[in-house]
């Protein structure tokens, strides 16, 4: 009895699988003992197969094996294989078990927000403005007078810089210096947008009305008030209305329309035509049919 007590005390320090092993050993020993008891005695007196004793022994052994399996399963849990865990399809005997197809979650489709409005490209807008311009023959050309548009240049904000100086100050690429009077511009750096001519001397540049005053007169300005004509001639609100050009380019342009003159640089045609259409559209000036054709041709380069 003492050895069993000592064994029990020691077993308290065993890991769980030690207890499981001890149970298995005990059950195996018990099964062997039952086998020995069932097989003891003379062969003459041994019960024939099918007798109740043999059946009882077999039932005991079956019960012990089942009990052992149950205990082992309870003590040592098994982890199901991926096929056991995911496959629910029964296969024919001898056929390979089909691999379980992983379930791929369907991604949620995110619908892009539809913009409330889409701005029209500049070329689309300017072509629409071109189509809205009134096409008419030039008129009142013989009655044109430069004086009808007021003085050459005025100092609208009374800061001693007239319209010419304001344009030069706006378009210079370097800081300007003034003449001794502090009002007129002497030095800076300018680039003629139509020819690419560059100079640092203000004297090399003239201020051009993109839509010449004479053409404005022929296309509707002859009916304007003096105040409206002066506002057109001194327009500093539109950066394209007045431009610093080299003297040679400005003289070549004169009061010609796009069907009569185009910028020497083809790359400038888009800008030139776009600005021309916008100015005539803003001031409700008409265009001739040949002028419209030339403008459409230049806008095609945009």
HUWODA-V889924 format. One record per run of one state. SS is the DSSP state (2 for helix, 1 for strand, 0 for the rest). FROM is the first residue (numbers start at 1). LEN is the number of residues. If there is no record, write none. Layout:
# HUWODA-V889924
((SS:FROM:LEN) (SS:FROM:LEN))
This chain:
# HUWODA-V889924
((0:1:1) (2:2:10) (0:12:4) (2:16:24) (0:40:12) (2:52:24) (0:76:6) (2:82:5) (0:87:35) (2:122:11) (0:133:2) (1:135:1) (0:136:5) (2:141:3) (0:144:2) (2:146:4) (0:150:13) (2:163:9) (0:172:5) (1:177:2) (0:179:6) (1:185:7) (0:192:6) (1:198:4) (2:202:3) (1:205:5) (0:210:3) (2:213:6) (0:219:2) (2:221:3) (0:224:2) (2:226:8) (0:234:8) (1:242:5) (2:247:7) (0:254:12) (2:266:17) (0:283:4) (1:287:1) (0:288:1) (2:289:11) (0:300:3))
